[in-house]
């Protein structure tokens, strides 16, 4: 497995415990080639987060990491998600993640449905009991569903994998890291993929995902 990726990591720009450059250094040591810092945003901090992460791209490159500027739109009313996602892309976001309807947080119903139909959303994180119809829409619109290692959110990984396979949509294995202990090495990523119900072949394909693909949508 080469070209390790993670498009869902948090720093002190929201509720994470690492400075952005510390996250990048730790990811570099673990062998990651592409990382997106995707801190939590709503209308109040969207510009600040994107501006801050963009400033770090050169520093990340000195550690051998391609840093993508991401955001995770979190607990925003579903009706507002498309406009915030569009604005994020317009002001420099490379990756737009939406905080999906995890079973362990009170995310507004309808968030999954809106996210997978938004042309500016790339990833639906920890989507919980996502419906087949929403997974089908994700497949149609090129939105990836997340297989997560994060405690609590990962309870529905088996359901997410089964529904994604039935609907034919893409999946990504990610950490949703907030602290150093959350970061995944190669073996840990493999175990998350296999533990979610993916075959060895499917897990290998997902873990070998070309990071450049995420920016094509």
Secondary structure as UniProt FT lines:
FT   STRAND          4..9
FT   TURN            12..15
FT   HELIX           20..30
FT   STRAND          32..41
FT   TURN            43..45
FT   HELIX           46..54
FT   TURN            55..56
FT   HELIX           57..62
FT   TURN            63..64
FT   STRAND          66..73
FT   HELIX           78..90
FT   TURN            91..92
FT   STRAND          95..99
FT   TURN            103..104
FT   TURN            109..110
FT   HELIX           111..115
FT   TURN            116..117
FT   TURN            119..120
FT   STRAND          123..125
FT   HELIX           132..141
FT   STRAND          144..148
FT   TURN            151..152
FT   HELIX           153..156
FT   HELIX           157..167
FT   STRAND          171..174
FT   HELIX           180..182
FT   HELIX           186..195
FT   TURN            196..197
FT   HELIX           200..207
FT   HELIX           211..216
//
